[in-house]
């Protein structure tokens, strides 16, 4: 453990559940140090990221620009603490660097910057932009006859953006079987605009679709394993915003809130 309290999940906590709990702890500590961050949004996708980076994506922390790598795009860039926690745990940058989150002296911004952070493929945060960028990457890889694939996470509220569906049309038209879109369906946008049956929507755009529990590793593993063919795949992942911390689950107050010093230990004690 560093002086800032960040824990090394890969060295000291070999079990999957303990590893994820350690990453959750690192995320909360980073937000607490910074005084900001979208913790609940990061927790919503943490198991998805874990399965991707441990079992699915081909990448090398020592060669983050390897042309043969798979690409991952976090379109819902406000959940940057999630990808930072995973990238640090996998060794793309030092774990202790999480303590510089959202600081003027660090490179880990509130939204991820591909020019600064190893392992970040696209600068995202303006909702609706990451999906088209990911589709463009997949098209470029297909043109170059590459075996690499592209995976993108979009938020359910982000699916209100027309650019998401324009990218969906393009991906089906160009037969991008190397492209997977995961929708983080945590229902955080239901109060604004109901999305209905997202599987049916993507299917109507020419995509292969499947629906999973976004916190179930076996379901995620099955849905995200490369399937071949020339049809893009949409994975609708049913998730809980703030998953893994009782006070944050289903609690809109934690959308963009950092724990104060007197809240930190109580929140850490709740983590699963």
Residue pairs with C-beta under 8 A, 6 or more apart in sequence:
1 7
1 8
2 95
2 96
2 99
4 29
4 33
4 96
4 98
4 99
5 29
6 25
6 26
6 29
6 30
6 95
6 96
6 98
6 99
7 13
7 22
7 25
7 26
8 22
8 95
9 18
9 19
9 20
9 22
9 23
9 26
9 89
10 19
10 89
10 90
10 91
12 22
13 19
13 21
13 22
16 50
16 217
17 272
19 50
19 89
20 46
20 47
20 50
20 244
21 244
21 271
21 272
22 89
23 46
23 50
23 85
23 86
23 89
24 43
24 46
24 85
24 244
24 245
24 271
25 268
25 271
26 85
26 88
26 89
26 95
26 98
27 37
27 39
27 42
27 43
27 46
27 81
27 82
27 84
27 85
27 98
28 39
28 245
28 259
28 264
28 267
28 268
28 271
29 98
29 99
29 264
30 37
30 81
30 84
30 85
30 98
30 99
30 101
30 108
31 37
31 39
31 81
31 101
31 258
31 259
32 258
32 259
32 260
32 261
32 264
33 99
33 101
34 101
34 102
34 103
34 258
35 102
35 258
36 102
36 110
36 256
36 258
37 80
37 81
37 101
37 102
37 110
37 256
37 258
38 78
38 79
38 80
38 81
38 255
38 256
39 81
39 242
39 245
39 248
39 254
39 257
39 258
40 241
40 242
40 248
40 251
40 254
40 255
41 76
41 78
41 79
41 82
41 155
41 188
41 241
41 255
42 79
42 80
42 81
42 82
42 85
43 82
43 241
43 242
43 243
43 244
43 245
43 248
44 79
44 82
44 184
44 186
44 214
44 239
44 240
44 241
44 242
44 243
45 76
45 79
45 82
45 153
45 184
45 214
45 237
45 239
46 82
46 85
46 86
46 243
46 244
47 214
47 215
47 216
47 217
47 220
47 243
48 153
48 182
48 184
48 214
48 220
48 237
48 239
49 82
49 83
49 85
49 86
49 153
50 86
50 217
51 217
51 220
51 221
51 224
52 72
52 151
52 224
53 59
53 72
53 86
53 87
53 90
55 221
55 224
56 70
56 151
56 221
56 224
56 225
56 226
57 69
57 70
57 72
57 151
58 68
58 69
58 70
58 148
59 66
59 69
59 70
59 119
60 66
60 69
61 87
61 90
61 91
61 92
61 118
61 119
62 91
63 69
64 92
64 118
64 119
67 146
67 148
68 146
68 147
68 148
69 148
70 148
70 149
70 150
70 151
71 121
71 134
71 137
71 141
71 148
71 149
71 150
71 151
72 83
72 121
72 150
72 151
72 152
72 153
73 121
73 122
73 124
73 130
73 131
73 133
73 134
73 137
73 150
73 151
73 152
73 153
74 80
74 82
74 83
74 112
74 120
74 122
74 124
74 130
74 152
74 153
75 124
75 127
75 128
75 129
75 130
75 131
75 133
75 134
75 152
75 153
75 154
75 155
75 158
76 124
76 127
76 130
76 153
76 154
76 155
76 158
76 184
77 111
77 112
77 123
77 124
77 125
77 126
77 130
78 110
78 111
78 125
78 256
79 153
79 155
79 184
80 108
80 109
80 110
80 111
80 112
80 125
81 101
83 112
83 119
83 120
84 98
84 101
84 108
84 112
84 117
85 98
87 93
87 117
87 118
87 119
87 120
88 94
88 95
88 97
88 98
89 95
90 119
92 117
92 118
92 119
93 117
93 118
93 119
97 106
97 107
97 108
98 108
100 106
100 107
100 108
101 108
102 108
102 109
102 110
107 113
107 116
107 117
108 117
109 116
110 125
111 123
111 124
111 125
112 120
112 122
112 123
112 124
112 125
113 120
113 123
114 120
114 121
114 122
114 123
115 123
121 137
122 130
122 133
122 134
122 137
124 130
124 133
127 155
127 157
127 158
127 161
128 158
128 161
128 162
128 163
128 164
129 163
130 152
130 154
131 152
131 154
131 158
131 163
131 164
131 167
131 168
131 181
132 163
132 166
132 167
132 170
134 150
134 151
134 152
134 167
134 179
134 181
135 150
135 152
135 167
135 170
135 171
135 176
135 179
137 150
138 149
138 150
138 171
138 176
138 178
138 179
138 232
139 170
139 171
139 174
139 176
141 148
141 149
141 150
141 178
142 174
142 175
142 176
142 178
146 178
148 178
149 178
149 179
149 180
149 226
150 178
150 179
150 180
151 179
151 180
151 181
151 182
151 224
152 179
152 180
152 181
152 182
153 181
153 182
153 183
153 184
154 164
154 181
154 182
154 183
154 184
155 183
155 184
155 186
155 188
155 189
156 183
156 184
156 185
156 186
156 187
156 188
156 189
156 195
156 198
157 188
157 189
157 192
157 193
158 164
159 165
159 183
159 195
159 198
160 189
160 192
160 193
160 195
165 205
168 181
168 202
168 205
168 207
168 232
168 234
169 205
169 206
171 179
171 181
171 207
171 232
172 205
172 206
172 207
172 231
172 232
173 206
175 230
175 231
176 230
176 232
177 227
177 228
177 229
177 230
177 231
177 232
177 233
179 232
179 233
180 224
180 232
180 233
180 234
180 235
181 202
181 207
181 232
181 233
181 234
181 235
182 224
182 234
182 235
182 237
183 198
183 234
183 235
183 236
183 237
184 214
184 237
184 239
185 195
185 198
185 214
185 236
185 237
185 238
185 239
186 214
186 239
186 240
186 241
187 241
188 241
188 252
188 255
189 195
195 201
198 209
198 234
198 236
199 209
199 210
199 211
199 234
199 236
200 209
202 209
202 234
202 236
203 209
206 231
206 232
207 231
207 232
207 233
207 234
208 227
208 229
208 231
208 232
208 233
208 234
209 233
209 234
209 235
209 236
210 223
210 233
210 234
210 235
210 236
211 235
211 236
211 238
212 219
212 220
212 222
212 223
212 235
212 236
212 237
212 238
213 219
213 237
213 238
214 220
214 237
214 238
214 239
215 239
215 240
215 243
220 235
220 237
223 233
223 235
224 235
227 233
240 249
240 250
241 248
241 249
241 250
241 251
241 255
242 248
242 249
242 250
242 251
242 254
243 249
244 271
244 272
245 267
245 270
245 271
245 272
246 270
247 254
247 266
247 267
247 270
248 254
248 267
259 267
